[in-house]
Amino acid sequence: MASVETTPVLGTDTIGEVLAWSRGMIEPAMREAVERLPQSMRRIAGYHFGWWDEQGRPSEGSSGKVIRPALVLLTAEAVGGIPAASVPAAVAIELVHNFSLLHDDVMDGDTTRRHRATAWSVFGLNAAILAGDALLTVAMEVLATSRQPSAAEATKVLSGAVLDLLDGQFNDLSFEDRADVDVTECVAMAIGKTAALPRAACALGGMFGGGSAEQVAHLARFGEDVGLAFQLVDDLLGIWGDPAVTGKPVYSDLQNRKKSLPVVFALTSGTPAARELAALYQRTDPLAPAELAKAAGLVEAAGGRAWAQERADDLLAQGLQHLAASSPRSRAGGQLTMLARLITQRDR
């Protein structure tokens, strides 16, 4: 793993090495931040990050891909800054991301994350919610006390992103009980729930790197576009993804009647396939394997799959245009391009 003084070199590092560099940059500060938590919250957070097991014994569990912190570090370098100076912003972003994951697992009732039992299933619902709240609180503290010139403004940007994230999550949950969700509001939900944090990550990196207001604005748009493209691809994988890759059963989103972006596009397409799909989605009993396969075929027949793929590709291209408009340093610009392609062009 690279030391904290080392930056990835364009053309010689794989994306795995870039992410390992990012992890090496932030993990000491992440552990320091978690150590600030009360013991009750610290134990749950450390378990969630894979640092120790439920008894507090050291563990080799996964703490995630650290994609969002990598966006912070690389955008800071892209505008001419030193990545190490943006570590507080990268840590804050990752803490907020994991706050959202702890709460998501509770709301969705998921029992596994990163190939181990979720925190709520080990420590209880209320404890996991409180641990998520604690991570959010310490994230804002890390950012506000970073002694960087842009810390105050960055805290406002991150707070705004959290509010957008919460609004998006609320809307996503409300869609479960509605039959009239349209594509426009589904996209708006995804921009809040999924794209707000990558947008903030890129904005904070630009700010901590000393970028101009114009550079920061372009980087923020880059992050939002890539974040929304990520959601579209994730929705495609939720229907057609390989369970060995996604960790979810095949057609899992359809079995859960999730109103994902390709599904909503299909349901509102006005096609015969849309009417058949709506009838399946209105049922409350579990769908048999053959019915799930039929539902996937109806989404595709109604144009949902092709639309989501095309929209994700367009968003990636649009995001890369914003990245280019920020006039990034070549090394960081290349790494950001590689990272954007990784998270928006997974196997689909």
Buried (B, 14 or more C-beta within 10 A) or exposed (E): EBEBEEBBEBEEBEBEBBBBBBBBBBBEBBEEBBEEBEEEBBBBBBBBBBBBBBEEEEBEBEBBBBBBBBBBBBBBBBBBBBBBBBBBBBBBBBBBBBBBBBBBBBEEEBEEBBEBBBBBBBBEBEBBBBBBBBBBBBBBBBBBEBEBEBBEBBBEBBBBBBEBBBBBBEBBEEBEEEEEBEBEBBBBBBBBBBBBBBBBBBBBBBBBBBBEEEBBBBBBBBBBBBBBBBBBBBBBBBBBBEEEEBEBEBBBBBBBBBBBBBBBBBBBBEBEBBEBBBEBBEEEEEBEEEBBBBBBBBBBBBBBBEBBBEBBBEBBEBBBEBBEBBBBBEBBBBBBBBBBBBBBEBEB
